[in-house]
């Protein structure tokens, strides 16, 4: 939708027949100052005439100017994205293609203004100005009709995402701020818990599926579960800070080792983490058909990767983790993405700390167990889904505590 704010200033005198004699010089016809507003962006008649004079390239430049806060084309995946505050989402319904048609309305409106100038100039017996306005009117009508063609719109889109100052990005620009965590309704600063609306220029496309309700949002069921996991409140606090630390990717990778032989604990913990953090969390996955490096080692905002470790896959896990760290620190992805953090879940007694320690980074180990008299509620995951906003606050409070106070020495930390 657009609004015309002003027109070419016209002056003149009124005769006895109430006819307005207007004085229009060549400068005013060559520099129309009609102002249009679309998507919060202002353009002038000059911008429109420049587009007309430069063919499809001109259309593309004008489209990119009007929709710079609405669309991006990721050349790494060859996909269009659209901004839906607080983040960017895939343009699954080809909104960008449809929006090219908005130029038709602008061109048609400017054509009407040129027709008006032609008529005024003819009334003033200025055939030179009338001729310029007539030519522009015709060209604007032709271009407006061209834009009704699907093929023409597709060509404009190709040009709009090509080159410098276009709507195209390489794909490395996404999710580059380690202190920003997007939720469904805002972006949270992990340094202090403040929130703000997402901005297009932040280029955030990863978000939790949770609504942010503030740092004070509580999760009593989750807090009770965590208290039962640890016999020492200080260790529970370290666990909260450690997982909070994983939310902020930084230059040194962190590996958290969860040791437990209780399948109930493993299920509750990691299904809840996935429900809270969504695409910020990734399962390592070791299928031979799965290219793990392309899946998790890309600028997609992954904060941590998890995997179950046992005797049969131990060597493969270590090898894959090593490849990821190497790729993101010294390989092709160095400087393009920060090494992700890892959570490795294993049974007590598994010995692979030495292999992990050779990969560098910090290692934190937690032994998790529940009291014998603990009631194992099979509906606990569903109950925790009602507290996702509070659980998110729990871990972000942990991240803030880690940022301010650290965790502890990166030695083995246990709940025993």
DRENDO-1510 file (C-alpha; in Angstrom, 1 decimal, always signed):
<recs>
REC; n; res; u; v; w
REC; 1; UNK; +0.0; +0.0; +0.0 .
REC; 2; UNK; +1.3; +3.5; -0.8 .
REC; 3; UNK; +0.5; +7.1; -0.2 .
REC; 4; UNK; +1.2; +10.1; -2.4 .
REC; 5; UNK; +2.4; +12.9; -0.1 .
REC; 6; UNK; +2.9; +15.7; -2.6 .
REC; 7; UNK; +2.8; +16.7; -6.2 .
REC; 8; UNK; +4.8; +18.9; -8.5 .
REC; 9; UNK; +4.2; +22.5; -7.3 .
REC; 10; UNK; +2.1; +24.4; -9.8 .
REC; 11; UNK; +1.5; +28.1; -9.8 .
REC; 12; UNK; -0.6; +30.3; -12.0 .
REC; 13; UNK; -3.5; +32.8; -12.2 .
REC; 14; UNK; -7.2; +32.4; -12.5 .
REC; 15; UNK; -9.1; +34.2; -15.3 .
REC; 16; UNK; -12.8; +35.2; -15.5 .
REC; 17; UNK; -13.8; +31.7; -16.7 .
REC; 18; UNK; -12.1; +30.1; -13.6 .
REC; 19; UNK; -9.5; +28.4; -15.9 .
REC; 20; UNK; -6.2; +28.0; -14.1 .
REC; 21; UNK; -3.2; +29.1; -16.2 .
REC; 22; UNK; -0.2; +27.0; -14.8 .
REC; 23; UNK; +3.4; +27.8; -15.3 .
REC; 24; UNK; +5.4; +24.6; -15.8 .
REC; 25; UNK; +9.0; +24.8; -16.9 .
REC; 26; UNK; +11.2; +22.0; -18.2 .
REC; 27; UNK; +13.0; +21.6; -14.9 .
REC; 28; UNK; +9.8; +20.7; -13.1 .
REC; 29; UNK; +8.8; +18.1; -15.7 .
REC; 30; UNK; +12.3; +16.5; -15.7 .
REC; 31; UNK; +12.5; +16.4; -11.9 .
REC; 32; UNK; +9.0; +15.4; -10.6 .
REC; 33; UNK; +8.9; +15.5; -6.8 .
REC; 34; UNK; +5.9; +13.2; -6.2 .
REC; 35; UNK; +6.7; +11.3; -3.0 .
REC; 36; UNK; +5.4; +7.7; -2.5 .
REC; 37; UNK; +5.7; +5.7; +0.7 .
REC; 38; UNK; +5.6; +1.9; +0.6 .
REC; 39; UNK; +6.8; -0.4; +3.4 .
REC; 40; UNK; +7.9; +2.6; +5.3 .
REC; 41; UNK; +10.3; +3.6; +2.5 .
REC; 42; UNK; +10.0; +6.8; +0.6 .
REC; 43; UNK; +10.7; +7.1; -3.1 .
REC; 44; UNK; +10.2; +10.0; -5.5 .
REC; 45; UNK; +9.0; +10.3; -9.1 .
REC; 46; UNK; +12.7; +10.5; -10.1 .
REC; 47; UNK; +13.3; +7.0; -8.6 .
REC; 48; UNK; +10.4; +5.7; -10.7 .
REC; 49; UNK; +11.6; +7.4; -13.9 .
REC; 50; UNK; +15.2; +6.1; -13.3 .
REC; 51; UNK; +13.7; +2.6; -13.1 .
REC; 52; UNK; +11.7; +3.0; -16.3 .
REC; 53; UNK; +14.8; +4.3; -18.1 .
REC; 54; UNK; +16.9; +1.3; -17.0 .
REC; 55; UNK; +14.6; -1.6; -17.9 .
REC; 56; UNK; +14.4; -4.7; -15.8 .
REC; 57; UNK; +17.6; -3.6; -13.9 .
REC; 58; UNK; +15.8; -0.4; -13.0 .
REC; 59; UNK; +12.8; -2.3; -11.8 .
REC; 60; UNK; +15.0; -4.6; -9.7 .
REC; 61; UNK; +16.8; -1.7; -8.1 .
REC; 62; UNK; +13.6; +0.0; -7.2 .
REC; 63; UNK; +12.1; -3.3; -5.8 .
REC; 64; UNK; +15.3; -3.8; -3.7 .
REC; 65; UNK; +15.0; -0.3; -2.3 .
REC; 66; UNK; +11.3; -0.7; -1.4 .
REC; 67; UNK; +11.6; -4.2; +0.1 .
REC; 68; UNK; +15.1; -4.1; +1.8 .
REC; 69; UNK; +13.5; -4.8; +5.2 .
REC; 70; UNK; +11.1; -7.4; +3.8 .
REC; 71; UNK; +13.0; -9.9; +1.7 .
REC; 72; UNK; +16.4; -11.5; +1.4 .
REC; 73; UNK; +17.7; -14.2; -1.0 .
REC; 74; UNK; +20.1; -16.7; +0.4 .
REC; 75; UNK; +22.5; -17.8; -2.4 .
REC; 76; UNK; +23.8; -20.7; -0.4 .
REC; 77; UNK; +20.4; -22.4; -0.3 .
REC; 78; UNK; +18.8; -20.5; -3.3 .
REC; 79; UNK; +15.8; -19.6; -1.2 .
REC; 80; UNK; +13.9; -16.4; -0.6 .
REC; 81; UNK; +13.3; -15.3; +3.0 .
REC; 82; UNK; +10.8; -12.8; +4.4 .
REC; 83; UNK; +11.0; -10.9; +7.7 .
REC; 84; UNK; +8.2; -11.7; +10.1 .
REC; 85; UNK; +9.2; -10.0; +13.4 .
REC; 86; UNK; +11.2; -11.0; +15.3 .
REC; 87; UNK; +13.0; -13.1; +12.7 .
REC; 88; UNK; +13.3; -14.1; +9.1 .
REC; 89; UNK; +11.3; -17.1; +7.8 .
REC; 90; UNK; +11.3; -19.0; +4.5 .
REC; 91; UNK; +9.2; -17.5; +1.8 .
REC; 92; UNK; +7.2; -20.7; +1.2 .
REC; 93; UNK; +4.3; -19.0; -0.7 .
REC; 94; UNK; +6.5; -16.8; -3.0 .
REC; 95; UNK; +5.5; -13.6; -1.4 .
REC; 96; UNK; +8.5; -11.9; -2.9 .
REC; 97; UNK; +7.4; -12.8; -6.4 .
REC; 98; UNK; +3.9; -11.4; -5.7 .
REC; 99; UNK; +5.3; -8.2; -4.2 .
REC; 100; UNK; +7.1; -7.4; -7.5 .
REC; 101; UNK; +3.6; -6.6; -8.7 .
REC; 102; UNK; +3.5; -3.7; -6.3 .
REC; 103; UNK; +5.6; -1.8; -8.8 .
REC; 104; UNK; +2.6; -1.9; -11.1 .
REC; 105; UNK; +0.5; +0.3; -8.8 .
REC; 106; UNK; +3.3; +2.8; -8.4 .
REC; 107; UNK; +4.0; +3.0; -12.1 .
REC; 108; UNK; +0.3; +3.4; -12.8 .
REC; 109; UNK; +0.0; +6.2; -10.3 .
REC; 110; UNK; +3.1; +8.0; -11.8 .
REC; 111; UNK; +1.6; +7.5; -15.2 .
REC; 112; UNK; -1.5; +9.4; -14.1 .
REC; 113; UNK; +0.7; +12.2; -12.9 .
REC; 114; UNK; +2.5; +12.3; -16.2 .
REC; 115; UNK; -0.8; +12.4; -18.1 .
REC; 116; UNK; -1.9; +15.3; -15.9 .
REC; 117; UNK; +1.4; +17.1; -16.7 .
REC; 118; UNK; +0.8; +16.5; -20.4 .
REC; 119; UNK; -2.7; +18.0; -20.3 .
REC; 120; UNK; -1.5; +21.0; -18.3 .
REC; 121; UNK; +1.4; +21.6; -20.7 .
REC; 122; UNK; -0.8; +21.3; -23.7 .
REC; 123; UNK; -3.2; +23.9; -22.2 .
REC; 124; UNK; -0.2; +26.1; -21.8 .
REC; 125; UNK; +0.8; +25.5; -25.4 .
REC; 126; UNK; +4.1; +23.9; -24.3 .
REC; 127; UNK; +4.4; +21.0; -26.7 .
REC; 128; UNK; +7.9; +20.2; -25.7 .
REC; 129; UNK; +6.9; +19.5; -22.1 .
REC; 130; UNK; +3.8; +17.8; -23.3 .
REC; 131; UNK; +5.8; +15.5; -25.5 .
REC; 132; UNK; +8.1; +14.5; -22.6 .
REC; 133; UNK; +5.2; +13.8; -20.3 .
REC; 134; UNK; +3.4; +11.8; -23.1 .
REC; 135; UNK; +6.4; +9.6; -23.7 .
REC; 136; UNK; +6.9; +8.9; -20.0 .
REC; 137; UNK; +3.2; +8.2; -19.6 .
REC; 138; UNK; +3.4; +5.6; -22.4 .
REC; 139; UNK; +6.5; +4.0; -21.0 .
REC; 140; UNK; +5.1; +3.7; -17.5 .
REC; 141; UNK; +1.9; +2.1; -18.9 .
REC; 142; UNK; +4.0; -0.4; -20.9 .
REC; 143; UNK; +6.1; -1.3; -17.9 .
REC; 144; UNK; +3.1; -1.7; -15.6 .
REC; 145; UNK; +1.7; -4.1; -18.1 .
REC; 146; UNK; +5.0; -6.0; -18.4 .
REC; 147; UNK; +4.9; -6.5; -14.6 .
REC; 148; UNK; +1.7; -8.5; -15.0 .
REC; 149; UNK; +3.8; -11.3; -16.6 .
REC; 150; UNK; +5.0; -14.1; -14.4 .
REC; 151; UNK; +8.2; -14.4; -16.4 .
REC; 152; UNK; +8.9; -10.7; -16.3 .
REC; 153; UNK; +8.5; -10.7; -12.5 .
REC; 154; UNK; +10.8; -13.7; -12.1 .
REC; 155; UNK; +13.5; -11.9; -14.1 .
REC; 156; UNK; +13.2; -8.8; -11.9 .
REC; 157; UNK; +13.6; -11.0; -8.8 .
REC; 158; UNK; +16.8; -12.5; -10.3 .
REC; 159; UNK; +18.3; -9.1; -10.8 .
REC; 160; UNK; +17.1; -7.8; -7.4 .
REC; 161; UNK; +19.2; -10.4; -5.6 .
REC; 162; UNK; +22.3; -10.1; -7.7 .
REC; 163; UNK; +25.3; -8.0; -7.0 .
REC; 164; UNK; +26.3; -5.4; -4.4 .
REC; 165; UNK; +23.5; -3.5; -2.6 .
REC; 166; UNK; +21.0; -6.1; -3.7 .
REC; 167; UNK; +18.7; -8.3; -1.7 .
REC; 168; UNK; +21.1; -11.2; -2.0 .
REC; 169; UNK; +23.3; -12.6; +0.8 .
REC; 170; UNK; +25.9; -15.3; +0.8 .
REC; 171; UNK; +24.2; -17.2; +3.7 .
REC; 172; UNK; +27.1; -16.6; +6.1 .
REC; 173; UNK; +25.3; -13.5; +7.5 .
REC; 174; UNK; +22.6; -15.3; +9.4 .
REC; 175; UNK; +22.6; -15.5; +13.2 .
REC; 176; UNK; +25.9; -13.9; +13.8 .
REC; 177; UNK; +25.3; -12.3; +17.2 .
REC; 178; UNK; +26.1; -14.9; +20.0 .
REC; 179; UNK; +24.2; -12.8; +22.6 .
REC; 180; UNK; +20.9; -12.7; +20.8 .
REC; 181; UNK; +18.4; -15.5; +21.3 .
REC; 182; UNK; +15.2; -15.1; +19.3 .
REC; 183; UNK; +11.8; -16.3; +20.7 .
REC; 184; UNK; +8.4; -16.3; +19.1 .
REC; 185; UNK; +7.6; -12.7; +20.2 .
REC; 186; UNK; +11.0; -10.9; +20.7 .
REC; 187; UNK; +14.8; -11.3; +20.9 .
REC; 188; UNK; +16.4; -11.7; +24.3 .
REC; 189; UNK; +19.9; -10.3; +25.2 .
REC; 190; UNK; +21.7; -13.2; +27.0 .
REC; 191; UNK; +23.9; -10.8; +28.8 .
REC; 192; UNK; +21.2; -9.3; +30.9 .
REC; 193; UNK; +17.8; -10.8; +30.0 .
REC; 194; UNK; +16.4; -7.6; +28.4 .
REC; 195; UNK; +14.2; -8.1; +25.3 .
REC; 196; UNK; +13.5; -6.1; +22.2 .
REC; 197; UNK; +11.7; -6.5; +18.9 .
REC; 198; UNK; +13.7; -8.2; +16.2 .
REC; 199; UNK; +15.1; -6.0; +13.4 .
REC; 200; UNK; +15.5; -7.0; +9.8 .
REC; 201; UNK; +19.2; -6.0; +9.8 .
REC; 202; UNK; +19.9; -8.4; +12.6 .
REC; 203; UNK; +19.4; -11.3; +10.1 .
REC; 204; UNK; +18.1; -13.7; +12.7 .
REC; 205; UNK; +16.4; -16.8; +11.3 .
REC; 206; UNK; +16.7; -19.3; +14.1 .
REC; 207; UNK; +14.3; -19.0; +17.1 .
REC; 208; UNK; +12.9; -21.0; +20.0 .
REC; 209; UNK; +9.3; -22.1; +19.7 .
REC; 210; UNK; +8.6; -20.5; +23.0 .
REC; 211; UNK; +7.0; -17.1; +23.9 .
REC; 212; UNK; +9.3; -15.0; +26.2 .
REC; 213; UNK; +7.5; -13.9; +29.3 .
REC; 214; UNK; +10.4; -12.4; +31.2 .
REC; 215; UNK; +13.2; -13.5; +33.5 .
REC; 216; UNK; +10.8; -13.9; +36.4 .
REC; 217; UNK; +8.7; -16.5; +34.7 .
REC; 218; UNK; +8.6; -19.6; +36.9 .
REC; 219; UNK; +8.5; -23.3; +36.2 .
REC; 220; UNK; +7.8; -25.2; +39.5 .
REC; 221; UNK; +7.4; -28.7; +37.9 .
REC; 222; UNK; +10.7; -28.3; +36.1 .
REC; 223; UNK; +12.5; -26.9; +39.2 .
REC; 224; UNK; +11.2; -29.8; +41.3 .
REC; 225; UNK; +12.6; -32.3; +38.7 .
REC; 226; UNK; +16.0; -30.6; +38.7 .
REC; 227; UNK; +16.2; -30.5; +42.5 .
REC; 228; UNK; +15.6; -34.3; +42.5 .
REC; 229; UNK; +18.4; -34.8; +40.0 .
REC; 230; UNK; +21.0; -33.3; +42.2 .
REC; 231; UNK; +21.9; -33.9; +45.9 .
REC; 232; UNK; +23.9; -30.7; +46.1 .
REC; 233; UNK; +22.2; -27.3; +45.4 .
REC; 234; UNK; +25.5; -25.9; +44.3 .
REC; 235; UNK; +25.9; -28.6; +41.7 .
REC; 236; UNK; +22.3; -27.9; +40.5 .
REC; 237; UNK; +23.3; -24.2; +40.1 .
REC; 238; UNK; +26.4; -25.2; +38.2 .
REC; 239; UNK; +24.3; -27.4; +35.9 .
REC; 240; UNK; +21.9; -24.4; +35.3 .
REC; 241; UNK; +24.9; -22.1; +34.5 .
REC; 242; UNK; +26.6; -24.8; +32.3 .
REC; 243; UNK; +23.5; -25.4; +30.1 .
REC; 244; UNK; +23.0; -21.6; +30.1 .
REC; 245; UNK; +26.5; -21.2; +28.8 .
REC; 246; UNK; +25.7; -23.4; +25.8 .
REC; 247; UNK; +23.1; -20.9; +24.7 .
REC; 248; UNK; +25.9; -18.4; +23.9 .
REC; 249; UNK; +28.3; -19.7; +21.3 .
REC; 250; UNK; +31.7; -18.3; +21.7 .
REC; 251; UNK; +35.3; -19.0; +20.4 .
REC; 252; UNK; +36.0; -22.0; +22.7 .
REC; 253; UNK; +33.7; -25.0; +22.4 .
REC; 254; UNK; +32.3; -26.6; +25.5 .
REC; 255; UNK; +31.5; -30.2; +25.9 .
REC; 256; UNK; +29.0; -31.3; +28.6 .
REC; 257; UNK; +29.0; -35.0; +29.5 .
REC; 258; UNK; +25.8; -36.3; +31.1 .
REC; 259; UNK; +26.2; -39.7; +32.8 .
REC; 260; UNK; +23.2; -41.7; +33.7 .
REC; 261; UNK; +21.8; -45.2; +33.2 .
REC; 262; UNK; +18.3; -44.0; +33.8 .
REC; 263; UNK; +16.3; -43.8; +30.6 .
REC; 264; UNK; +13.6; -41.8; +32.2 .
REC; 265; UNK; +16.1; -39.0; +33.1 .
REC; 266; UNK; +17.5; -39.0; +29.6 .
REC; 267; UNK; +14.1; -38.9; +27.9 .
REC; 268; UNK; +12.8; -36.1; +30.1 .
REC; 269; UNK; +15.9; -34.0; +29.9 .
REC; 270; UNK; +16.5; -34.0; +26.2 .
REC; 271; UNK; +12.9; -34.0; +25.0 .
REC; 272; UNK; +12.5; -30.9; +27.2 .
REC; 273; UNK; +15.6; -29.2; +25.8 .
REC; 274; UNK; +14.3; -29.8; +22.3 .
REC; 275; UNK; +10.9; -28.5; +23.2 .
REC; 276; UNK; +12.4; -25.3; +24.7 .
REC; 277; UNK; +15.1; -24.5; +22.2 .
REC; 278; UNK; +13.8; -26.0; +19.0 .
REC; 279; UNK; +16.2; -25.5; +16.1 .
REC; 280; UNK; +18.8; -24.0; +18.3 .
REC; 281; UNK; +19.5; -27.6; +19.3 .
REC; 282; UNK; +20.6; -30.3; +16.9 .
REC; 283; UNK; +21.0; -34.1; +17.2 .
REC; 284; UNK; +24.4; -35.2; +15.9 .
REC; 285; UNK; +23.0; -38.2; +14.0 .
REC; 286; UNK; +25.4; -40.7; +12.6 .
REC; 287; UNK; +23.6; -42.1; +9.6 .
REC; 288; UNK; +26.1; -42.9; +6.8 .
REC; 289; UNK; +23.7; -41.1; +4.4 .
REC; 290; UNK; +23.6; -38.0; +6.6 .
REC; 291; UNK; +26.1; -35.3; +5.8 .
REC; 292; UNK; +26.6; -34.1; +9.4 .
REC; 293; UNK; +29.0; -31.3; +8.5 .
REC; 294; UNK; +26.5; -29.7; +6.0 .
REC; 295; UNK; +23.6; -30.2; +8.5 .
REC; 296; UNK; +25.0; -28.7; +11.7 .
REC; 297; UNK; +28.2; -26.9; +10.6 .
REC; 298; UNK; +26.5; -24.0; +8.8 .
REC; 299; UNK; +25.6; -20.5; +9.9 .
REC; 300; UNK; +22.2; -21.6; +11.1 .
REC; 301; UNK; +22.4; -20.5; +14.7 .
REC; 302; UNK; +22.9; -23.9; +16.2 .
REC; 303; UNK; +23.9; -23.4; +19.9 .
REC; 304; UNK; +24.6; -27.0; +20.8 .
REC; 305; UNK; +24.6; -30.5; +19.4 .
REC; 306; UNK; +23.8; -33.7; +21.4 .
REC; 307; UNK; +24.3; -37.4; +21.0 .
REC; 308; UNK; +24.0; -40.6; +22.9 .
REC; 309; UNK; +27.4; -42.3; +23.3 .
REC; 310; UNK; +27.9; -46.1; +23.9 .
REC; 311; UNK; +30.6; -48.6; +23.2 .
REC; 312; UNK; +29.4; -49.3; +19.7 .
REC; 313; UNK; +29.4; -45.7; +18.5 .
REC; 314; UNK; +32.0; -44.1; +20.8 .
REC; 315; UNK; +34.8; -44.0; +18.2 .
REC; 316; UNK; +32.5; -42.7; +15.5 .
REC; 317; UNK; +31.1; -39.9; +17.8 .
REC; 318; UNK; +34.7; -38.8; +18.7 .
REC; 319; UNK; +35.7; -38.8; +15.1 .
REC; 320; UNK; +32.6; -36.8; +14.0 .
REC; 321; UNK; +32.9; -34.3; +16.8 .
REC; 322; UNK; +36.6; -33.9; +16.0 .
REC; 323; UNK; +35.7; -33.3; +12.3 .
REC; 324; UNK; +33.2; -30.6; +13.3 .
REC; 325; UNK; +35.6; -28.8; +15.6 .
REC; 326; UNK; +38.4; -28.9; +13.0 .
REC; 327; UNK; +36.1; -27.7; +10.2 .
REC; 328; UNK; +34.9; -24.7; +12.3 .
REC; 329; UNK; +38.3; -23.8; +13.7 .
REC; 330; UNK; +40.8; -24.6; +11.0 .
REC; 331; UNK; +38.9; -25.9; +8.0 .
REC; 332; UNK; +36.5; -24.4; +5.4 .
REC; 333; UNK; +34.1; -23.0; +8.0 .
REC; 334; UNK; +36.7; -21.2; +10.1 .
REC; 335; UNK; +35.7; -17.7; +10.6 .
REC; 336; UNK; +32.3; -18.3; +9.1 .
REC; 337; UNK; +30.7; -20.1; +12.1 .
REC; 338; UNK; +31.8; -20.4; +15.8 .
REC; 339; UNK; +32.4; -24.0; +16.9 .
REC; 340; UNK; +29.2; -25.4; +18.4 .
REC; 341; UNK; +29.0; -26.8; +21.9 .
REC; 342; UNK; +28.2; -30.5; +22.6 .
REC; 343; UNK; +26.2; -32.5; +25.1 .
REC; 344; UNK; +27.1; -36.2; +25.1 .
REC; 345; UNK; +24.9; -38.6; +27.1 .
REC; 346; UNK; +26.5; -41.8; +28.3 .
REC; 347; UNK; +26.1; -44.6; +30.9 .
REC; 348; UNK; +28.3; -44.2; +34.0 .
REC; 349; UNK; +31.7; -45.8; +33.7 .
REC; 350; UNK; +32.2; -45.1; +30.0 .
REC; 351; UNK; +35.8; -43.8; +29.7 .
REC; 352; UNK; +36.4; -41.4; +26.8 .
REC; 353; UNK; +37.3; -38.2; +28.6 .
REC; 354; UNK; +40.9; -38.5; +27.4 .
REC; 355; UNK; +39.7; -38.7; +23.8 .
REC; 356; UNK; +37.4; -35.7; +24.3 .
REC; 357; UNK; +40.0; -33.6; +26.1 .
REC; 358; UNK; +42.3; -33.9; +23.0 .
REC; 359; UNK; +39.7; -32.0; +21.0 .
REC; 360; UNK; +40.3; -28.9; +23.1 .
REC; 361; UNK; +37.7; -26.7; +24.8 .
REC; 362; UNK; +36.2; -27.1; +28.2 .
REC; 363; UNK; +34.6; -30.3; +29.6 .
REC; 364; UNK; +32.0; -30.5; +32.3 .
REC; 365; UNK; +30.6; -33.8; +33.6 .
REC; 366; UNK; +27.4; -34.4; +35.5 .
REC; 367; UNK; +26.2; -37.7; +37.1 .
REC; 368; UNK; +22.4; -37.7; +37.2 .
REC; 369; UNK; +20.2; -39.9; +39.2 .
REC; 370; UNK; +16.8; -39.7; +41.0 .
REC; 371; UNK; +15.9; -40.8; +44.5 .
REC; 372; UNK; +14.5; -44.3; +44.8 .
REC; 373; UNK; +11.2; -43.0; +46.1 .
REC; 374; UNK; +10.8; -40.5; +43.2 .
REC; 375; UNK; +7.5; -40.8; +41.4 .
REC; 376; UNK; +8.2; -41.3; +37.7 .
REC; 377; UNK; +5.3; -39.5; +36.1 .
REC; 378; UNK; +4.9; -40.8; +32.6 .
REC; 379; UNK; +3.0; -37.6; +31.7 .
REC; 380; UNK; +5.9; -35.4; +32.9 .
REC; 381; UNK; +7.0; -34.3; +29.5 .
REC; 382; UNK; +3.4; -33.1; +28.7 .
REC; 383; UNK; +3.2; -31.3; +32.0 .
REC; 384; UNK; +6.5; -29.6; +31.3 .
REC; 385; UNK; +5.2; -28.3; +27.9 .
REC; 386; UNK; +3.0; -26.0; +29.9 .
REC; 387; UNK; +6.1; -24.5; +31.6 .
REC; 388; UNK; +8.3; -23.9; +28.5 .
REC; 389; UNK; +8.4; -20.1; +29.0 .
REC; 390; UNK; +9.5; -20.7; +32.6 .
REC; 391; UNK; +12.1; -23.3; +31.6 .
REC; 392; UNK; +13.5; -21.0; +29.0 .
REC; 393; UNK; +13.8; -18.3; +31.7 .
REC; 394; UNK; +15.5; -20.8; +34.0 .
REC; 395; UNK; +18.3; -21.5; +31.5 .
REC; 396; UNK; +18.6; -17.8; +30.4 .
REC; 397; UNK; +19.1; -16.9; +34.1 .
REC; 398; UNK; +21.8; -19.6; +34.1 .
REC; 399; UNK; +23.4; -17.9; +31.1 .
REC; 400; UNK; +23.4; -14.5; +32.8 .
REC; 401; UNK; +24.9; -16.1; +35.9 .
REC; 402; UNK; +27.6; -17.7; +33.8 .
REC; 403; UNK; +28.3; -14.5; +32.0 .
REC; 404; UNK; +28.7; -12.6; +35.3 .
REC; 405; UNK; +30.3; -15.2; +37.6 .
REC; 406; UNK; +31.5; -18.1; +35.4 .
REC; 407; UNK; +30.7; -21.7; +36.2 .
REC; 408; UNK; +33.5; -23.3; +38.0 .
REC; 409; UNK; +36.8; -24.8; +37.1 .
REC; 410; UNK; +36.4; -27.1; +34.1 .
REC; 411; UNK; +37.2; -30.2; +36.0 .
REC; 412; UNK; +34.8; -33.1; +36.6 .
REC; 413; UNK; +31.6; -31.9; +38.3 .
REC; 414; UNK; +29.3; -34.5; +39.7 .
REC; 415; UNK; +26.1; -34.5; +41.6 .
REC; 416; UNK; +27.4; -37.1; +44.1 .
</recs>
